């Protein structure tokens, strides 16, 4: 449960080694950091600290970290933009400082989540109003000011209200959470990181646990999936054999 820290949780992200996870939310307009004494085991989590993003975003939804923990990105619906922060100490949000933002509202009004290609050359945004995943190129890796819109993939055939977004490390799979359908939808990409080549494969219903799911994150090995449920304000862990 993250209720003690956030009454309206929206996004989840983990550090690369699974020893920290981060929750965004609208109640505090902040990013909350939790320590895991056993990596990837949320039952060992304890709250550590929070960082306010209210000056940039009063409705923070998705959160994403650069793999080395030196940058944090927060997306939200009040600004319809991606906000980029530098962290002087990796993974330590108390050292975060705002750098710049990139407006995505032309394509994605009410953007819900953000995800970067591991080399920082692409960024993807899912919009709950556009019912689509939008792909952008970055001419300078990890620099959102260098982003330019490339293409869109519609989710309307499977999803009513897309919220969480996640890609497999090799870019050959994409996962999108449906807030209304209460499931995780899996897509195959015939060309890695090219959303125009995505095709729907299957879904997994989480309504028995995570009512109103809003965010999804996979352990790099793919054998654990984490779902953030808005309804119960909890992080649910699922095992993938």
N, C-alpha and C positions, 0 to 999 in steps of 0.2 A: 504494500500500500504506500502511496505517495501523498495521501490525504493531508497529513500534517504539514506538508510543504506547499502543496498546490491543489486547489479545489477544482481547477479546470485544466487538467493536463492535456497537452496537444501533441508534443513531439518527444521522441526518444533517440538517443545516440549513445554509443559506447566508445571507450578508448580502445586503441588497437589491440591491447593485451587483455582487455576484459576486466581490468581492475577498477574501472570507474564507469558509471553511466550518468547520463544527463537528461533532465526532464525540463521542457519548456511549458509555460502555462499562462493563461490569461488573468488569473486571479492576482498574481504578484507581478506580472509582466517581467519575468525573469527566467534565467536558466539556473536550475538546481542541480548540484553535483552530489553524487552518492559514491561512497567507497565500498568496494566489495573485497572482503578479506579472503575469499576464494574466488578466483577469476571466473567470470561467466555464471556465477551462482548468485542469483538475486536474493536468495534467502539469507545471505550473509551481508546484505547491504546495510549501510548506515549513512545518514545524512551528514554531509561535510560542510557545504557552503553554497551561497547563491550569488548571482550577478544580475543586476538590473539592466534591462535593455529598453526601459520605458522612454528614454530620450529619443530612441530611434524607432521603436515599435511597441504600440500599446496593445496589440493582439498577436503576440508571438506564437507561431505554430511549429514549423519544422526547424530542426537544428542539425548541423553537420559539422564535423571536424576534419581538417586536413590530417592525413595518416600519421604525420609526425607530431600532431597536437599543437602546432604553432599558429594555426588559424582556426577561427570559429565563424560559422555562417548561420544567421538566423533569418527566417522568412516569415512574413505575417500579412494579415489582411488589411490592417489599417493603412499601411504604406504601399502595399502591393509591390514590395521590393525585397531583394536579397541584401542583407546587411553583413558586411565583412569586418571582422575583428582580428587584431593581432594579439597573440599571447606571448609575453616576454618569457614566461616559464611554461613549457609544454604541458598541456592538459590542466593547467591551473587557471580557472576562470577568474580568480581574483586579480590576475595580472592582465586581463583583457582590456584592450583599448579600441574604440571604434575607429575604423579607417575610412570606409566609403560604402556606398550602396549602389545597386543597379535595379532600375525599375522594370518590372515584368508585367505590369498591369495591362499593357497593350494586348498581350496574349492570354494572360492568366489573371483574371480578376478573382479576388479571394484565393490567392495561392496558398496551398496547404503544406507542401513539403518540398525539400530541395535535396539534390544528390549530385555529387561530383564524380566524374571519372577519376580513377586513382592517380593519373598523372596531371590532373587539374586542367586538362585541355578542353573539357566539356562540362557543362552543368545542365541539370534536368530539373524542371519544375512541374508539379502536378497542381492543376487548378480545379477547385470544387465547382466553380461556375462554368468553366469551359469544358469540364468532363474530359480532359485531355492531359497528355504528358507533352511538355514543350522542351525541345532540345536547343541548346545554345553552344556556340563555339567561343572559346576564349583564346585570343591571339597571344596573350601572356598568361601562362599557367597560374591558376589560383587568384588571378586579378579580375574581380567582377567588373571593373570599369572597362575591361577589354572585351566584354561579352557581346555577341551579336546573335540574333535569332536565326535558327537554321530551319527547323521543321517541327511539325506537330503530329502526334498519334492519338486518334480518338479512342476513348474507352467506353463509349455509350452502348455498345453492343452487350457489354457485360456488367457495367458499373453505373450506379445511380449517383452516388456522391463520393468521388475519389478523394482519399485523404493521405494516407501514408504511401511512401515510395521508396523502393530499395532495388539495387542491382547486384547480381552476382559479381564477384571480383573480376571475372574474365569478360563481363559485359554480354554474356550469351543468354542471361535470364533477367527478367524484370518482374517485380512483385508490386502490386498496388492493393491497398486496403480500401474496401468499400464501407464507408460509415453507415450507410443505410442497409446494404445487403449483409453486413456483419460478417464479411469473409475476406480472405486473402486470395487475390487472383494472380495466377502465374502465367507469364508469357515467355515464349522462346524468341530469341532474336537470331535470324540466320546470318546477319552480319553484326559482329560485336559492336555495341554502343550506338548502333544506328536504329532509332526507334521506328523508322519507316518500314523496317523489316520484321517488326514484332508480330507474332501470331499467338492467339489465346490457346492455352493448353488445359488448365484446370483451376479449380478453386478449393479452398478449405474453409469451412464455416467455423467461426469462433464464438458464436452467440451464446453457447453454453457456459462460457467463462467471461470473455471480454465484451460485454455489451457496449455498443457504440465504439468500436475499435477505430483509433485515429492514427496509429503509427506502427511501423514494423521494422525490425532490425534482425539480421542474421549473424551468428558467429561465423568468422571467416571460413571455418572448416565445413560449414553448412549443416552441422548436426544439431544446432539449436536455433529456434526462432523465438523472438521476443515481441509480444504485442502489448501496446499501451491501450488500455480501455478507459475511455472518457467517463463512461457510465459509473463504473465502480472505483475509478481513480486508482487503478492497480496495474502493475506490470505482470504479465502472464508469460511463463516460459513453456515452450513446447519442444519435445524431443523429436528429431527426425532421424530415423534409423539409418 
